């Protein structure tokens, strides 16, 4: 996989999830990069074990691993749902809550089973996201000069049954604070403007912009 193809620089998004790729392309619209997913390159990408105890640790693990594999700058995020009534679960295991190869539907079904009987006033939850840009080709030996990160959260509550066909993951049962609709019942632009992932990547956007223009050297304030 090569970053040198002419035109805007290519930036690898460490995911095979088409929903996430579509969402990030929307969030980063206007930044002069070509955002591609793991399936766009030649060869089979490695499986990266997310062993971190936090979202930020997992995002760093993925960005570093896929950057090293591809030779490209990579962006990765680790996002998940924290449910107060479940002691913060599924947390960093949100994407594999029902098992290592679980589908979004399987994860959602398990969450709803775990919350059976929990009253609405105890269904507080939040999405969290940590986003990382890692460039293996710059910064010398100091990783702090080639890695940038941002984090954000999105507070809300959970329904007892899904609503809406948009989004992905746990969106159909998540009603953001101050909303009446779930995050699966609104258009992508509305969701991106408010979501944990949108906030985290907008905070990271100046670093991505600076990297794309060849001027990045330190994390933005």
C-alpha positions as a Markdown table, in Angstrom:
| # | Residue | x | y | z |
|---|---|---|---|---|
| 1 | Unk | 0.0 | 0.0 | 0.0 |
| 2 | Unk | 1.5 | 3.3 | -1.0 |
| 3 | Unk | 0.7 | 6.9 | 0.1 |
| 4 | Unk | 2.4 | 8.4 | -3.0 |
| 5 | Unk | -0.2 | 8.4 | -5.8 |
| 6 | Unk | -0.5 | 12.0 | -6.7 |
| 7 | Unk | -3.3 | 14.2 | -5.7 |
| 8 | Unk | -4.2 | 14.7 | -2.0 |
| 9 | Unk | -2.2 | 12.5 | 0.5 |
| 10 | Unk | -3.8 | 9.2 | 1.4 |
| 11 | Unk | -4.7 | 8.7 | 5.0 |
| 12 | Unk | -5.6 | 5.2 | 6.2 |
| 13 | Unk | -8.6 | 4.8 | 8.5 |
| 14 | Unk | -8.1 | 1.7 | 10.6 |
| 15 | Unk | -11.4 | 0.0 | 10.0 |
| 16 | Unk | -13.3 | -2.3 | 7.7 |
| 17 | Unk | -16.6 | -0.9 | 8.8 |
| 18 | Unk | -18.2 | 1.0 | 5.8 |
| 19 | Unk | -20.5 | 2.9 | 8.1 |
| 20 | Unk | -17.5 | 4.3 | 10.1 |
| 21 | Unk | -15.6 | 5.1 | 6.8 |
| 22 | Unk | -18.6 | 7.0 | 5.5 |
| 23 | Unk | -19.1 | 8.9 | 8.7 |
| 24 | Unk | -15.4 | 9.9 | 8.9 |
| 25 | Unk | -15.4 | 11.1 | 5.3 |
| 26 | Unk | -18.3 | 13.3 | 6.1 |
| 27 | Unk | -16.7 | 14.7 | 9.3 |
| 28 | Unk | -13.4 | 15.4 | 7.5 |
| 29 | Unk | -15.0 | 16.9 | 4.4 |
| 30 | Unk | -12.9 | 19.8 | 3.2 |
| 31 | Unk | -9.6 | 18.5 | 4.6 |
| 32 | Unk | -7.4 | 17.7 | 1.6 |
| 33 | Unk | -6.9 | 14.0 | 2.2 |
| 34 | Unk | -8.1 | 10.9 | 0.5 |
| 35 | Unk | -9.4 | 8.7 | 3.3 |
| 36 | Unk | -9.3 | 5.0 | 2.7 |
| 37 | Unk | -10.3 | 2.0 | 4.7 |
| 38 | Unk | -8.3 | -1.2 | 5.3 |
| 39 | Unk | -10.1 | -3.0 | 2.5 |
| 40 | Unk | -8.8 | -0.6 | -0.1 |
| 41 | Unk | -5.2 | -1.7 | 0.0 |
| 42 | Unk | -3.3 | -4.7 | -1.4 |
| 43 | Unk | -2.8 | -7.6 | 0.9 |
| 44 | Unk | -4.6 | -8.8 | 4.0 |
| 45 | Unk | -4.3 | -6.4 | 6.9 |
| 46 | Unk | -3.2 | -7.9 | 10.2 |
| 47 | Unk | -5.5 | -8.6 | 13.0 |
| 48 | Unk | -4.7 | -6.1 | 15.8 |
| 49 | Unk | -5.6 | -7.2 | 19.3 |
| 50 | Unk | -7.1 | -4.3 | 21.3 |
| 51 | Unk | -5.5 | -5.0 | 24.7 |
| 52 | Unk | -5.8 | -1.5 | 26.1 |
| 53 | Unk | -7.7 | -0.7 | 29.2 |
| 54 | Unk | -9.0 | 2.6 | 27.8 |
| 55 | Unk | -10.3 | 3.9 | 24.5 |
| 56 | Unk | -7.2 | 6.0 | 24.0 |
| 57 | Unk | -4.9 | 3.1 | 24.5 |
| 58 | Unk | -6.8 | 1.0 | 22.0 |
| 59 | Unk | -6.8 | 3.8 | 19.4 |
| 60 | Unk | -3.1 | 4.2 | 19.8 |
| 61 | Unk | -2.5 | 0.5 | 19.4 |
| 62 | Unk | -4.5 | 0.4 | 16.1 |
| 63 | Unk | -3.1 | 3.6 | 14.6 |
| 64 | Unk | 0.5 | 2.4 | 15.3 |
| 65 | Unk | 0.0 | -1.1 | 14.1 |
| 66 | Unk | -1.8 | -0.2 | 10.8 |
| 67 | Unk | 0.6 | 2.7 | 10.2 |
| 68 | Unk | 3.6 | 0.3 | 10.5 |
| 69 | Unk | 1.9 | -2.3 | 8.3 |
| 70 | Unk | 1.0 | 0.1 | 5.5 |
| 71 | Unk | 3.8 | 2.6 | 5.7 |
| 72 | Unk | 1.1 | 5.2 | 5.6 |
| 73 | Unk | -0.1 | 7.7 | 8.2 |
| 74 | Unk | -3.1 | 6.2 | 9.9 |
| 75 | Unk | -6.0 | 7.4 | 11.9 |
| 76 | Unk | -7.8 | 5.2 | 14.3 |
| 77 | Unk | -10.5 | 5.6 | 16.9 |
| 78 | Unk | -11.8 | 3.4 | 19.7 |
| 79 | Unk | -15.4 | 4.2 | 20.5 |
| 80 | Unk | -17.8 | 2.5 | 22.8 |
| 81 | Unk | -20.9 | 2.7 | 24.9 |
| 82 | Unk | -20.8 | 3.1 | 28.7 |
| 83 | Unk | -24.0 | 2.1 | 30.5 |
| 84 | Unk | -24.2 | 3.2 | 34.2 |
| 85 | Unk | -26.6 | 0.4 | 35.1 |
| 86 | Unk | -24.1 | -2.1 | 33.8 |
| 87 | Unk | -21.1 | -0.6 | 35.7 |
| 88 | Unk | -19.8 | 1.0 | 32.5 |
| 89 | Unk | -20.1 | -2.0 | 30.3 |
| 90 | Unk | -19.8 | -2.7 | 27.4 |
| 91 | Unk | -17.1 | 0.0 | 27.4 |
| 92 | Unk | -13.9 | -0.9 | 25.5 |
| 93 | Unk | -15.6 | -4.2 | 24.5 |
| 94 | Unk | -18.5 | -2.5 | 22.8 |
| 95 | Unk | -17.7 | -3.9 | 19.3 |
| 96 | Unk | -17.3 | -7.4 | 20.6 |
| 97 | Unk | -19.8 | -7.4 | 23.5 |
| 98 | Unk | -21.5 | -10.6 | 22.3 |
| 99 | Unk | -18.2 | -12.2 | 21.2 |
| 100 | Unk | -15.1 | -11.6 | 19.1 |
| 101 | Unk | -16.9 | -11.8 | 15.8 |
| 102 | Unk | -20.2 | -10.4 | 16.9 |
| 103 | Unk | -22.4 | -8.4 | 14.5 |
| 104 | Unk | -23.9 | -5.1 | 15.5 |
| 105 | Unk | -27.2 | -6.8 | 15.8 |
| 106 | Unk | -25.9 | -9.4 | 18.2 |
| 107 | Unk | -24.3 | -6.8 | 20.4 |
| 108 | Unk | -27.5 | -4.8 | 20.4 |
| 109 | Unk | -29.6 | -7.8 | 21.3 |
| 110 | Unk | -27.3 | -8.7 | 24.2 |
| 111 | Unk | -27.4 | -5.1 | 25.5 |
| 112 | Unk | -31.2 | -5.1 | 25.5 |
| 113 | Unk | -31.3 | -8.5 | 27.3 |
| 114 | Unk | -28.9 | -7.2 | 29.9 |
| 115 | Unk | -31.1 | -4.1 | 30.5 |
| 116 | Unk | -34.4 | -6.0 | 30.8 |
| 117 | Unk | -36.3 | -4.6 | 33.8 |
| 118 | Unk | -34.1 | -1.6 | 34.2 |
| 119 | Unk | -36.4 | 1.5 | 34.5 |
| 120 | Unk | -36.0 | 4.5 | 32.2 |
| 121 | Unk | -34.5 | 6.7 | 34.9 |
| 122 | Unk | -31.6 | 4.3 | 35.3 |
| 123 | Unk | -30.8 | 3.9 | 31.7 |
| 124 | Unk | -28.2 | 6.7 | 31.5 |
| 125 | Unk | -25.4 | 6.0 | 29.1 |
| 126 | Unk | -22.8 | 7.7 | 27.0 |
| 127 | Unk | -20.7 | 7.1 | 23.9 |
| 128 | Unk | -17.0 | 7.8 | 24.2 |
| 129 | Unk | -14.5 | 8.2 | 21.5 |
| 130 | Unk | -10.7 | 8.5 | 21.4 |
| 131 | Unk | -9.2 | 9.5 | 18.0 |
| 132 | Unk | -5.5 | 9.2 | 17.0 |
| 133 | Unk | -3.4 | 10.3 | 14.0 |
| 134 | Unk | -0.1 | 8.4 | 13.8 |
| 135 | Unk | 2.5 | 9.0 | 11.1 |
| 136 | Unk | 5.3 | 6.4 | 11.1 |
| 137 | Unk | 7.3 | 8.4 | 8.5 |
| 138 | Unk | 7.9 | 11.6 | 10.5 |
| 139 | Unk | 9.1 | 12.8 | 13.9 |
| 140 | Unk | 12.4 | 11.0 | 14.3 |
| 141 | Unk | 12.6 | 8.8 | 17.4 |
| 142 | Unk | 10.2 | 10.8 | 19.6 |
| 143 | Unk | 6.6 | 9.3 | 19.2 |
| 144 | Unk | 5.1 | 12.4 | 20.7 |
| 145 | Unk | 6.1 | 14.3 | 17.6 |
| 146 | Unk | 4.3 | 12.0 | 15.2 |
| 147 | Unk | 1.1 | 11.2 | 17.2 |
| 148 | Unk | -1.9 | 13.4 | 18.0 |
| 149 | Unk | -5.0 | 12.5 | 19.9 |
| 150 | Unk | -8.4 | 13.9 | 21.0 |
| 151 | Unk | -11.3 | 12.5 | 23.1 |
| 152 | Unk | -15.0 | 13.3 | 23.5 |
| 153 | Unk | -18.2 | 11.9 | 25.1 |
| 154 | Unk | -21.9 | 12.1 | 24.1 |
| 155 | Unk | -24.4 | 11.7 | 27.0 |
| 156 | Unk | -27.8 | 10.2 | 26.6 |
| 157 | Unk | -30.2 | 7.4 | 27.7 |
| 158 | Unk | -31.1 | 4.0 | 26.3 |
| 159 | Unk | -34.5 | 2.8 | 25.0 |
| 160 | Unk | -35.9 | -0.7 | 25.6 |
| 161 | Unk | -36.3 | -1.3 | 21.8 |
| 162 | Unk | -34.6 | 0.0 | 18.7 |
| 163 | Unk | -35.9 | 2.9 | 16.6 |
| 164 | Unk | -34.5 | 4.1 | 13.3 |
| 165 | Unk | -32.5 | 2.6 | 10.5 |
| 166 | Unk | -29.6 | 5.0 | 10.2 |
| 167 | Unk | -26.2 | 4.9 | 11.9 |
| 168 | Unk | -24.8 | 1.6 | 13.2 |
| 169 | Unk | -23.9 | -0.2 | 16.4 |
| 170 | Unk | -26.0 | 0.9 | 19.3 |
| 171 | Unk | -27.4 | 4.0 | 17.6 |
| 172 | Unk | -31.0 | 2.6 | 17.4 |
| 173 | Unk | -31.4 | 2.6 | 21.2 |
| 174 | Unk | -29.4 | 5.7 | 22.1 |
| 175 | Unk | -31.3 | 9.0 | 22.7 |
| 176 | Unk | -28.8 | 11.8 | 23.1 |
| 177 | Unk | -29.3 | 14.3 | 26.0 |
| 178 | Unk | -31.9 | 16.9 | 24.9 |
| 179 | Unk | -33.2 | 14.9 | 22.0 |
| 180 | Unk | -36.4 | 13.0 | 21.4 |
| 181 | Unk | -35.1 | 10.9 | 18.5 |
| 182 | Unk | -32.4 | 8.2 | 18.6 |
| 183 | Unk | -29.1 | 8.7 | 16.8 |
| 184 | Unk | -30.4 | 6.2 | 14.2 |
| 185 | Unk | -33.4 | 8.4 | 13.4 |
| 186 | Unk | -31.6 | 11.5 | 12.2 |
| 187 | Unk | -29.6 | 12.2 | 9.1 |
| 188 | Unk | -25.8 | 11.8 | 9.1 |
| 189 | Unk | -25.0 | 15.5 | 9.2 |
| 190 | Unk | -27.2 | 16.0 | 12.3 |
| 191 | Unk | -25.5 | 13.0 | 14.0 |
| 192 | Unk | -22.0 | 14.1 | 13.0 |
| 193 | Unk | -22.5 | 17.6 | 14.4 |
| 194 | Unk | -23.3 | 16.2 | 17.9 |
| 195 | Unk | -21.7 | 12.7 | 18.2 |
| 196 | Unk | -18.7 | 11.7 | 20.3 |
| 197 | Unk | -16.9 | 10.6 | 17.1 |
| 198 | Unk | -17.7 | 13.9 | 15.4 |
| 199 | Unk | -16.5 | 15.9 | 18.4 |
| 200 | Unk | -13.3 | 13.9 | 18.8 |
| 201 | Unk | -12.4 | 14.1 | 15.1 |
| 202 | Unk | -13.2 | 17.8 | 14.8 |
| 203 | Unk | -10.8 | 18.3 | 17.7 |
| 204 | Unk | -8.2 | 16.3 | 15.8 |
| 205 | Unk | -9.0 | 18.0 | 12.5 |
| 206 | Unk | -6.4 | 20.8 | 12.9 |
| 207 | Unk | -3.6 | 18.2 | 13.3 |
| 208 | Unk | -4.9 | 16.3 | 10.3 |
| 209 | Unk | -5.1 | 19.5 | 8.3 |
| 210 | Unk | -1.6 | 20.5 | 9.3 |
| 211 | Unk | -0.3 | 17.0 | 8.5 |
| 212 | Unk | -1.9 | 17.1 | 5.1 |
| 213 | Unk | -0.2 | 20.4 | 4.3 |
| 214 | Unk | 3.2 | 19.1 | 5.4 |
| 215 | Unk | 3.3 | 21.5 | 8.3 |
| 216 | Unk | 2.5 | 19.3 | 11.3 |
| 217 | Unk | 5.2 | 19.2 | 14.0 |
| 218 | Unk | 3.4 | 19.3 | 17.3 |
| 219 | Unk | 0.0 | 18.7 | 18.7 |
| 220 | Unk | -2.4 | 21.6 | 18.3 |
| 221 | Unk | -3.5 | 23.4 | 21.5 |
